[in-house]
Amino acid sequence: SQPNAYVATATTTALTTAIITAIITAPTSPLADTDPPQPVTVLPSSPSRRPRHPISPPYCRSVITSISWCPNGECFAVGAFNSLRLCDKTGWSYSREQPQSGSIMEIAWTSDGTQLAGAGGNGSVVFAQLVQRKLEWENFEVTLIEPKLINVQDASIDQYERLEFPRERVVEMALGWGHLVVATATQCFIYGVNNWNTPHIFDLRATPSLISLADGYFLTMDPTHGVIIYNYEGRQVSNPRFNNLQPEFLNRHTVALSKDVVAILDRTDSKTVRCFDVATGKALSTNVTHKTEIVQIALNQSDVPLSERRLALIDRNRDLYLTPVVPQPGIFRGVYKLQTQVDSMAWNDSSDMLAAIADGRMICWYYPNVVFVDRDLLPSTTIEKDGSEFGKVPQVSTFYGSRLTVRKADGALVTTSVSCYASMLYRYIGESRWEESVRLCRFVKDDKLWGCLAVMSIQNRKLETAEIALAALTEVDKLEFILHIKNIPSEEGRNAELALYRRCPDEAEAILLQARPPLTYRAIKMNIRLFRWGRALELAVKSRSHVDTVLGYRQKYLDQFGKKETDKRFLQYTESVEIDWEAIQAKKQQEKDDERARSGNLSSSGK
């Protein structure tokens, strides 16, 4: 949004009062002056909003006499001689007014951040209100043209709507997910983009300082009641709370909402993100913790189960990390560093694509979840573009579809794009149209799409599609393993091998042991392949079978390296168990035959 200043100057004497009003609709360039210009260095009082480098907005003509931050931390006002300037938090100027007030010595904002007052050196008082805030979503543009009037434009059919709020001025608004949510001081209006005439209206308990939208829900935040979640019919769903919430220090970078999770940065411990269930407001079993202070968080917005919900965060060192909201099994399922020197990032509105501006480049991860499936394929799912056109400290504004909007340090908006075929691939896979996905990748002939398809098919256990995609990427070793998995007769055995492919050995073992009947031999053999000798012997002893198999493979392993047995448990069983390789091979074959017969019986009963 780009607010401008709507200014009224009231000069009061003993007998008369004069009021002068003006509306500025575009930023005013600074004029030449004989006095030396005065730079403003932007260093926000809140550490979480402080940029890596001081930012200098346009020079002022006269000596600066006052500066004041807006309560929500998104902008600040600068007062000088006959001058009032509104600047963004990154330093660029929204607009400049020239009230005849002398030097503005003090500036004060209202608690909702929509109005300010300035004390003029000649005895006048300057009042100003923010207008011309703009929001865009798909083909809709929403503009606050007056304090109580919103203009809506549908560019696809060139249609305009005017929304009036006669009782109170507009405090906050948000557009997305097919809805426009507008908040005044005491009421909230929910409009559907297909019907602007009959909004859902309900009373607010306090004036909100933030509105954030997601699929099916939106949240409001105020200093009194904290975070409140509503559905788009205006019904309150939940009110997540925890000790020392401190909502007055939260903003859109420290609160994230998806259709099933709300994440809130703990301001008393900036290394912790607290996650809550949207429907109940109850805290999830564990919090997300990080080793360094966190400055920005975001949740993926796609329609996925809670186990696949991902949280992206940027820490004090400007490193971008990805972590699951719910802890996952496996040795590589925790926090993963995606990129360093990141200026800003944003999730796509309808898929799991993640975009960031980092070190002068625009980077887009088509399928970031690859780091929890097969991180070797991460380069095959990532694109990079030169970001020199974005300048210094750019901010990702929106990421809708295949279009990415970036705001430069001077306030200009620059649009770039990623491949539209990635969104099509997500849509096909969401509808389980795997054959169409393969045809799309063959038509586009892009290795990045093939990489996404390979990882997605492995994640969804579609071995035929994974085989085709890995062959297109010439990943011979991974292809051989997929072919090995396809030859396993039982479904539990295939699922266990896929879990092992994702580096989750404990999960793979649990799948085998929970089968009916348990695939004990396959679990023992898997631990032998992983050189987890102790666990293999433990399973064999517990099941009272294949102890000689474990001892035989252990002896082969030691002989190969010219070592002697030193483990007391293995020495104990070696004395009492005879190793007969013919008997071992016969038992192995019997286990494979039983598994194959069991799988055939299940297939016949399924038919």
TORPA-955572 format. One line per 3 residues: their letters; for each residue x, y, z of C-alpha. Coordinates in Angstrom, 3 decimals. Layout:
a = X/Y/Z | ...
END
This chain:
sqp = 0.000/0.000/0.000 | 1.116/3.574/-0.710 | -0.511/6.046/1.701
nay = -0.270/9.774/1.059 | -0.850/12.551/3.554 | -4.215/14.290/3.776
vat = -3.312/17.439/5.735 | -5.345/20.074/7.520 | -3.587/23.042/9.163
att = -5.474/24.895/11.882 | -4.023/28.287/12.974 | -5.726/29.489/16.142
tal = -5.734/33.084/17.440 | -7.803/34.701/20.166 | -10.738/35.450/17.859
tta = -10.505/33.550/14.563 | -9.756/30.040/13.274 | -8.613/29.343/9.713
iit = -8.538/25.825/8.178 | -6.592/24.957/5.046 | -6.879/21.464/3.456
aii = -4.892/19.783/0.687 | -4.608/16.311/-0.819 | -1.342/15.043/-2.312
tap = -1.688/12.141/-4.741 | 1.960/11.656/-5.771 | 5.346/12.058/-4.109
tsp = 6.859/15.538/-4.428 | 10.497/15.830/-5.477 | 12.719/17.931/-3.223
lad = 13.455/21.407/-4.574 | 16.833/23.068/-4.856 | 17.755/25.301/-1.958
tdp = 20.704/27.411/-0.951 | 20.820/25.814/2.500 | 22.646/22.491/2.753
pqp = 20.229/19.521/2.578 | 19.616/17.444/5.692 | 19.782/13.637/5.318
vtv = 17.671/11.300/7.435 | 19.222/7.986/8.484 | 16.589/5.293/9.096
lps = 17.296/3.106/12.117 | 13.978/1.697/13.443 | 13.641/1.517/17.184
sps = 12.519/-2.112/16.965 | 15.538/-4.375/16.301 | 13.419/-6.820/14.280
rrp = 12.687/-4.119/11.721 | 16.203/-2.714/11.506 | 17.787/-3.089/8.046
rhp = 21.282/-4.409/7.511 | 22.467/-0.974/6.346 | 21.251/2.538/7.254
isp = 18.931/3.892/4.565 | 18.786/7.542/3.524 | 15.486/8.841/2.113
pyc = 15.324/11.979/-0.064 | 17.019/15.039/1.392 | 14.973/17.691/3.184
rsv = 15.286/21.335/2.229 | 15.532/22.618/5.789 | 16.774/21.504/9.155
its = 14.785/18.511/10.412 | 13.016/19.371/13.645 | 10.984/16.229/14.413
isw = 10.643/12.544/13.508 | 7.971/10.121/14.701 | 7.266/6.459/13.879
cpn = 3.789/5.222/13.063 | 2.641/2.779/15.793 | 2.618/-0.191/13.388
gec = 6.210/0.550/12.339 | 5.407/0.621/8.606 | 6.176/4.332/8.054
fav = 7.342/7.477/9.832 | 6.770/11.226/9.558 | 9.495/13.854/9.234
gaf = 8.876/17.491/10.210 | 10.854/20.520/9.055 | 10.251/24.207/8.233
nsl = 6.884/24.396/6.436 | 7.328/20.726/5.519 | 5.784/17.412/6.550
rlc = 7.049/14.299/4.804 | 5.710/10.739/5.050 | 8.348/8.026/4.512
dkt = 8.277/4.278/4.311 | 10.210/2.251/6.908 | 12.825/1.425/4.248
gws = 13.458/5.131/3.628 | 11.666/6.163/0.442 | 9.160/8.997/0.499
ysr = 5.412/8.538/0.005 | 4.550/12.238/-0.150 | 5.431/15.733/1.087
eqp = 3.125/18.472/2.338 | 4.008/22.156/2.761 | 1.768/23.529/5.516
qsg = 2.405/27.171/6.519 | 3.151/26.193/10.082 | 6.770/27.126/10.506
sim = 9.049/24.425/11.838 | 7.096/21.372/12.992 | 8.576/20.823/16.438
eia = 6.694/17.693/17.553 | 4.677/14.930/15.838 | 2.206/12.558/17.510
wts = 0.270/9.656/15.932 | -3.085/8.233/16.882 | -2.989/4.697/18.268
dgt = -4.441/3.213/15.056 | -1.736/4.824/12.905 | -4.125/6.590/10.516
qla = -3.785/10.199/11.746 | -1.095/12.439/13.119 | -0.794/15.896/14.592
gag = 2.172/18.254/14.434 | 2.995/21.293/16.546 | 4.042/24.229/14.341
gng = 6.595/26.796/15.421 | 4.251/29.709/14.586 | 1.535/28.472/16.957
svv = -0.404/26.356/14.460 | -1.362/22.673/14.727 | -1.089/20.428/11.660
faq = -3.477/17.487/11.323 | -2.933/14.790/8.700 | -4.568/11.498/7.732
lvq = -3.233/8.686/5.535 | -5.079/8.128/2.263 | -4.339/6.609/-1.167
rkl = -3.424/3.230/0.269 | -3.568/0.606/-2.480 | -3.999/-3.164/-2.471
ewe = -3.814/-5.529/-5.448 | -4.892/-9.143/-5.884 | -5.301/-10.907/-9.226
nfe = -7.356/-8.497/-11.385 | -8.631/-6.336/-8.495 | -7.201/-3.049/-7.215
vtl = -8.518/-1.460/-4.023 | -7.697/2.186/-3.188 | -8.538/4.189/-0.086
iep = -9.204/7.506/-1.833 | -10.693/9.271/1.200 | -10.736/8.441/4.924
kli = -14.232/6.941/4.580 | -14.309/5.946/0.900 | -12.761/2.975/-0.926
nvq = -12.646/2.557/-4.691 | -12.556/-0.997/-6.146 | -11.511/-1.636/-9.738
das = -11.940/-4.938/-11.586 | -9.453/-4.616/-14.448 | -10.732/-7.720/-16.241
idq = -14.112/-6.147/-17.036 | -13.225/-2.483/-16.401 | -15.776/-2.200/-13.595
yer = -15.641/0.176/-10.615 | -17.273/-0.018/-7.195 | -17.325/2.627/-4.448
lef = -17.550/1.443/-0.847 | -18.599/4.127/1.639 | -18.227/3.999/5.413
pre = -20.261/6.964/6.742 | -19.816/6.309/10.460 | -16.047/5.969/10.913
rvv = -12.818/6.226/8.972 | -11.061/3.140/7.608 | -8.271/1.959/9.931
ema = -6.975/-1.202/8.238 | -7.796/-3.313/5.183 | -6.548/-6.463/3.453
lgw = -7.279/-8.104/0.092 | -6.805/-11.728/-0.944 | -8.317/-15.206/-1.170
ghl = -11.425/-13.820/-2.847 | -12.255/-11.370/-0.044 | -11.710/-7.766/1.006
vva = -11.647/-7.228/4.778 | -12.012/-3.623/5.976 | -11.795/-2.527/9.598
tat = -12.924/0.756/11.120 | -12.467/1.675/14.775 | -15.429/-0.454/15.937
qcf = -16.614/-2.615/12.999 | -15.291/-5.111/10.477 | -16.671/-5.476/6.923
iyg = -16.070/-8.654/4.885 | -16.708/-8.346/1.142 | -16.626/-11.133/-1.421
vnn = -15.038/-10.138/-4.728 | -18.147/-11.450/-6.507 | -20.563/-9.429/-4.379
wnt = -19.728/-5.928/-3.186 | -23.264/-5.030/-2.067 | -23.908/-7.259/0.962
phi = -20.849/-7.570/3.215 | -20.725/-9.516/6.466 | -20.499/-6.949/9.285
fdl = -19.638/-7.544/12.922 | -18.465/-5.424/15.851 | -14.844/-5.402/16.912
rat = -13.762/-5.521/20.524 | -10.824/-3.177/19.829 | -9.284/-1.309/16.930
psl = -7.025/-3.687/14.987 | -3.457/-2.822/14.015 | -3.082/-5.743/11.586
isl = -5.268/-7.884/9.313 | -3.809/-11.011/7.696 | -5.696/-13.296/5.293
adg = -5.421/-17.000/4.488 | -7.497/-19.683/2.828 | -10.742/-19.888/4.820
yfl = -9.684/-17.658/7.720 | -8.264/-14.252/8.592 | -6.829/-12.770/11.760
tmd = -6.946/-9.389/13.411 | -4.476/-8.167/16.003 | -4.939/-5.429/18.579
pth = -2.975/-4.457/21.701 | -5.823/-5.427/24.054 | -7.013/-8.873/22.925
gvi = -3.991/-10.017/20.911 | -4.592/-12.297/17.911 | -8.189/-13.224/17.025
iyn = -9.046/-15.565/14.147 | -12.315/-15.322/12.188 | -13.827/-17.097/9.216
yeg = -15.104/-15.144/6.217 | -18.639/-15.183/7.580 | -17.539/-13.035/10.507
rqv = -17.657/-15.770/13.164 | -14.831/-15.848/15.698 | -12.997/-19.168/15.481
snp = -10.267/-18.913/18.113 | -8.114/-16.581/20.177 | -4.562/-17.992/20.531
rfn = -2.818/-16.784/23.664 | 0.330/-17.344/25.670 | 2.113/-15.534/28.470
nlq = 3.850/-12.295/27.462 | 2.281/-12.214/24.000 | 3.036/-8.462/23.703
pef = 0.913/-7.785/20.571 | 2.021/-4.146/20.508 | 5.439/-5.362/19.311
lnr = 4.132/-7.717/16.600 | 3.718/-6.924/12.917 | 3.063/-8.676/9.603
htv = 6.611/-10.080/9.600 | 6.281/-11.732/13.015 | 2.766/-13.206/12.663
als = 1.921/-15.796/9.982 | -1.380/-17.500/9.162 | -2.329/-20.525/7.046
kdv = -5.549/-22.523/6.821 | -4.618/-24.757/9.779 | -1.779/-23.054/11.710
vai = -1.034/-19.604/13.092 | 2.600/-18.871/14.000 | 3.579/-16.051/16.365
ldr = 7.093/-14.936/17.226 | 7.660/-14.857/20.978 | 8.851/-11.302/21.675
tds = 10.294/-12.280/25.064 | 12.470/-14.900/23.339 | 13.044/-13.960/19.699
ktv = 14.519/-17.396/19.008 | 11.155/-19.138/19.507 | 8.088/-19.295/17.263
rcf = 4.897/-20.498/18.917 | 2.448/-22.384/16.701 | -1.285/-22.799/17.342
dva = -4.140/-24.709/15.778 | -6.406/-22.320/13.888 | -9.665/-24.131/14.689
tgk = -9.144/-24.425/18.456 | -6.500/-21.851/19.328 | -4.573/-24.495/21.286
als = -0.806/-24.615/21.104 | 0.768/-27.407/19.059 | 2.830/-30.021/20.832
tnv = 6.164/-28.314/20.172 | 7.448/-24.843/19.331 | 9.901/-23.967/16.585
thk = 13.201/-22.905/18.127 | 16.234/-21.412/16.421 | 19.778/-20.686/17.526
tei = 19.679/-17.020/16.430 | 17.106/-14.244/16.830 | 14.340/-14.420/14.217
vqi = 13.200/-11.298/12.350 | 10.672/-12.645/9.829 | 8.447/-15.729/9.540
aln = 6.041/-17.036/6.885 | 3.903/-20.173/6.419 | 3.275/-21.933/3.119
qsd = -0.288/-21.408/1.896 | -0.999/-24.514/-0.183 | -3.689/-27.037/0.722
vpl = -1.516/-29.666/2.434 | -1.919/-31.699/5.640 | -0.430/-30.435/8.878
ser = 2.509/-32.847/8.571 | 3.596/-31.008/5.397 | 3.089/-27.470/6.704
rla = 6.388/-25.582/6.460 | 7.653/-22.446/8.198 | 10.225/-20.213/6.490
lid = 12.189/-17.833/8.710 | 14.899/-15.209/8.353 | 17.211/-14.695/11.307
rnr = 19.393/-11.834/12.491 | 22.222/-12.928/10.185 | 19.848/-12.678/7.184
dly = 19.930/-16.448/6.659 | 16.816/-18.161/5.297 | 15.771/-21.419/6.960
ltp = 12.999/-23.931/6.321 | 11.516/-26.106/9.045 | 8.438/-28.315/9.496
vvp = 5.788/-26.973/11.857 | 5.272/-30.452/13.308 | 8.489/-32.383/14.070
qpg = 9.105/-35.176/11.553 | 11.034/-38.437/12.045 | 14.415/-38.902/10.445
ifr = 17.952/-37.654/10.831 | 17.608/-34.738/8.371 | 14.084/-33.491/9.103
gvy = 14.845/-30.433/11.255 | 15.767/-26.839/10.391 | 17.527/-26.528/7.023
klq = 19.393/-23.456/5.746 | 18.247/-22.584/2.242 | 20.135/-19.352/1.551
tqv = 22.330/-16.644/3.065 | 22.267/-12.821/2.754 | 18.500/-12.748/2.209
dsm = 16.759/-9.364/2.015 | 13.171/-10.658/1.969 | 11.093/-13.689/1.023
awn = 7.500/-14.723/0.323 | 5.506/-17.906/-0.284 | 3.338/-18.305/-3.346
dss = -0.373/-17.842/-2.707 | -1.510/-21.145/-4.243 | 1.489/-23.494/-4.243
dml = 4.594/-24.361/-2.241 | 6.913/-22.171/-4.316 | 9.140/-19.891/-2.221
aai = 10.830/-16.766/-3.595 | 13.559/-14.616/-2.047 | 15.846/-11.723/-2.934
adg = 19.341/-12.651/-1.807 | 22.783/-11.245/-2.589 | 21.646/-9.390/-5.708
rmi = 19.694/-12.376/-7.101 | 16.090/-13.441/-7.299 | 15.875/-17.079/-6.209
cwy = 12.785/-19.251/-6.490 | 12.507/-22.726/-5.014 | 9.856/-24.536/-7.025
ypn = 9.490/-27.259/-4.385 | 11.325/-26.380/-1.130 | 10.072/-29.578/0.509
vvf = 12.781/-31.348/-1.498 | 15.161/-30.799/1.442 | 13.041/-33.250/3.479
vdr = 12.793/-35.810/0.668 | 16.105/-35.783/-1.237 | 18.197/-32.662/-0.773
dll = 20.576/-33.844/-3.501 | 17.871/-32.730/-5.957 | 17.617/-29.210/-4.476
pst = 19.601/-27.587/-7.348 | 17.295/-29.365/-9.820 | 14.263/-27.555/-8.353
tie = 15.745/-24.052/-7.938 | 16.026/-21.164/-10.397 | 18.040/-17.952/-10.109
kdg = 17.768/-14.618/-11.901 | 19.911/-11.518/-11.860 | 18.442/-9.047/-9.365
sef = 20.518/-5.976/-10.122 | 17.380/-4.163/-11.325 | 15.948/-4.359/-7.805
gkv = 18.727/-2.246/-6.276 | 19.681/-2.343/-2.602 | 17.511/-3.827/0.181
pqv = 14.502/-4.686/-2.027 | 11.367/-6.163/-0.453 | 9.203/-8.894/-1.969
stf = 5.717/-7.393/-1.991 | 3.527/-10.157/-3.469 | 3.919/-13.562/-5.116
ygs = 0.699/-14.451/-6.924 | 0.660/-17.216/-9.510 | 3.816/-16.861/-11.548
rlt = 4.216/-13.100/-10.954 | 6.525/-11.668/-8.310 | 6.280/-7.995/-7.283
vrk = 9.316/-6.370/-5.663 | 9.491/-2.901/-4.111 | 12.804/-1.120/-4.593
adg = 14.490/1.120/-2.039 | 13.099/4.217/-3.798 | 9.520/2.911/-3.574
alv = 9.155/1.821/-7.200 | 7.460/-1.508/-7.896 | 9.219/-3.935/-10.224
tts = 7.531/-7.067/-11.551 | 9.317/-10.249/-12.497 | 8.013/-13.723/-13.209
vsc = 8.816/-17.412/-12.889 | 7.733/-20.230/-15.163 | 3.968/-20.582/-15.364
yas = 4.419/-24.314/-15.934 | 5.391/-24.804/-12.281 | 1.901/-23.696/-11.192
mly = 0.372/-25.998/-13.798 | 2.436/-28.902/-12.442 | 1.175/-28.205/-8.914
ryi = -2.400/-28.159/-10.171 | -2.048/-31.477/-12.018 | -0.460/-33.201/-9.034
ges = -3.059/-31.773/-6.660 | -5.696/-33.446/-8.858 | -3.641/-36.704/-9.080
rwe = -3.233/-36.298/-12.847 | 0.194/-37.909/-13.018 | 0.098/-38.800/-16.702
esv = -0.681/-35.182/-17.630 | 2.213/-34.084/-15.384 | 4.630/-36.298/-17.322
rlc = 3.311/-34.991/-20.656 | 3.720/-31.404/-19.428 | 7.367/-31.985/-18.480
rfv = 8.060/-33.670/-21.824 | 6.505/-30.718/-23.632 | 8.407/-28.032/-21.687
kdd = 11.734/-29.954/-21.611 | 12.897/-28.171/-18.478 | 15.118/-30.009/-15.990
klw = 13.697/-27.890/-13.148 | 10.209/-29.246/-13.810 | 11.549/-32.790/-14.094
gcl = 13.267/-32.322/-10.721 | 10.016/-31.137/-9.113 | 8.089/-34.038/-10.623
avm = 10.683/-36.554/-9.399 | 10.558/-35.316/-5.804 | 6.765/-34.936/-5.766
siq = 6.254/-38.447/-7.101 | 8.620/-39.912/-4.497 | 6.811/-37.978/-1.787
nrk = 3.470/-39.355/-3.034 | 4.880/-42.890/-3.623 | 4.276/-42.848/-7.372
let = 7.172/-45.062/-8.455 | 6.311/-45.213/-12.161 | 6.361/-41.398/-12.426
aei = 9.508/-41.172/-10.305 | 11.252/-43.626/-12.631 | 10.396/-41.519/-15.699
ala = 11.469/-38.238/-14.058 | 14.768/-39.566/-12.703 | 15.573/-41.077/-16.093
alt = 14.992/-37.662/-17.704 | 17.409/-36.138/-15.157 | 19.954/-38.939/-15.801
evd = 20.135/-39.628/-12.054 | 21.335/-43.200/-12.559 | 21.965/-44.142/-8.931
kle = 18.574/-42.901/-7.763 | 16.884/-44.561/-10.724 | 18.483/-47.907/-9.842
fil = 17.191/-47.623/-6.281 | 13.658/-46.860/-7.512 | 13.799/-49.934/-9.758
hik = 14.940/-51.961/-6.732 | 11.941/-50.682/-4.751 | 9.531/-51.615/-7.552
nip = 10.674/-55.248/-7.338 | 9.710/-55.554/-3.658 | 6.491/-57.600/-3.517
see = 4.822/-56.104/-0.423 | 3.463/-52.583/-0.118 | 4.923/-52.202/3.392
grn = 8.345/-53.165/2.049 | 8.126/-50.541/-0.696 | 6.970/-47.858/1.734
ael = 9.818/-48.738/4.090 | 12.389/-48.411/1.307 | 10.938/-45.042/0.319
aly = 11.240/-43.901/3.930 | 14.833/-45.102/3.867 | 15.352/-43.106/0.647
rrc = 14.200/-40.021/2.570 | 16.825/-40.799/5.249 | 14.272/-41.918/7.844
pde = 15.535/-45.338/9.044 | 13.477/-45.403/12.237 | 10.304/-44.664/10.282
aea = 11.199/-47.410/7.788 | 11.741/-49.938/10.571 | 8.420/-49.000/12.202
ill = 6.580/-49.572/8.902 | 8.037/-53.070/8.589 | 7.369/-54.072/12.190
qar = 3.784/-52.745/12.114 | 2.883/-54.850/9.070 | 0.529/-57.780/9.600
ppl = 2.285/-60.179/9.955 | 5.456/-58.194/10.803 | 8.213/-58.227/8.178
tyr = 10.859/-58.976/10.792 | 13.467/-60.364/8.445 | 13.272/-57.318/6.171
aik = 13.677/-55.041/9.224 | 16.709/-57.042/10.398 | 18.270/-56.988/6.934
mni = 17.678/-53.236/6.632 | 19.591/-52.620/9.875 | 22.421/-54.859/8.630
rlf = 22.622/-52.788/5.408 | 22.863/-49.648/7.553 | 25.552/-51.259/9.770
rwg = 23.267/-50.901/12.784 | 24.484/-54.231/14.119 | 23.264/-53.794/17.656
ral = 19.710/-53.020/16.573 | 19.716/-55.932/14.108 | 20.797/-58.371/16.838
ela = 18.209/-56.943/19.233 | 15.381/-57.537/16.723 | 16.619/-61.051/15.977
vks = 16.802/-62.003/19.657 | 13.396/-60.469/20.365 | 11.744/-62.359/17.482
rsh = 13.749/-65.544/18.236 | 14.713/-65.895/14.579 | 17.572/-64.998/12.254
vdt = 20.126/-64.666/15.060 | 22.465/-66.799/12.962 | 21.804/-64.478/9.977
vlg = 22.968/-61.430/11.941 | 26.020/-63.253/13.295 | 26.928/-64.557/9.835
yrq = 26.814/-61.139/8.152 | 28.661/-59.631/11.112 | 31.445/-62.219/10.721
kyl = 31.692/-61.535/6.985 | 31.977/-57.813/7.676 | 34.781/-58.253/10.202
dqf = 36.686/-60.704/7.973 | 36.519/-58.264/5.081 | 38.383/-55.631/7.125
gkk = 40.602/-58.039/9.031 | 39.057/-57.268/12.420 | 38.135/-59.397/15.416
etd = 34.897/-59.333/17.358 | 35.020/-57.241/20.536 | 31.321/-56.682/21.288
krf = 30.353/-58.781/24.328 | 26.825/-59.468/23.093 | 28.015/-60.809/19.744
lqy = 30.692/-62.897/21.488 | 28.037/-64.367/23.779 | 25.748/-65.490/20.939
tes = 28.638/-66.651/18.727 | 29.502/-69.318/21.318 | 25.957/-70.730/21.410
vei = 24.729/-70.280/17.814 | 26.116/-72.185/14.873 | 26.506/-70.304/11.582
dwe = 25.312/-72.432/8.668 | 25.121/-70.440/5.434 | 22.993/-73.042/3.681
aiq = 20.421/-72.822/6.449 | 20.638/-68.999/6.373 | 20.045/-68.883/2.609
akk = 17.128/-71.313/2.924 | 15.463/-69.132/5.601 | 16.013/-66.004/3.513
qqe = 14.349/-67.618/0.514 | 11.459/-68.838/2.646 | 10.906/-65.294/4.004
kdd = 10.854/-63.876/0.474 | 8.428/-66.565/-0.716 | 6.116/-65.934/2.251
era = 6.166/-62.187/1.605 | 5.422/-62.713/-2.089 | 2.586/-65.133/-1.322
rsg = 1.135/-62.749/1.256 | 1.266/-59.886/-1.221 | -0.451/-62.023/-3.860
nls = -3.229/-62.959/-1.461 | -3.810/-59.320/-0.544 | -3.944/-58.363/-4.225
ssg = -6.479/-61.126/-4.931 | -8.671/-60.079/-2.004 | -8.483/-56.445/-3.177
k = -9.752/-57.422/-6.597
END
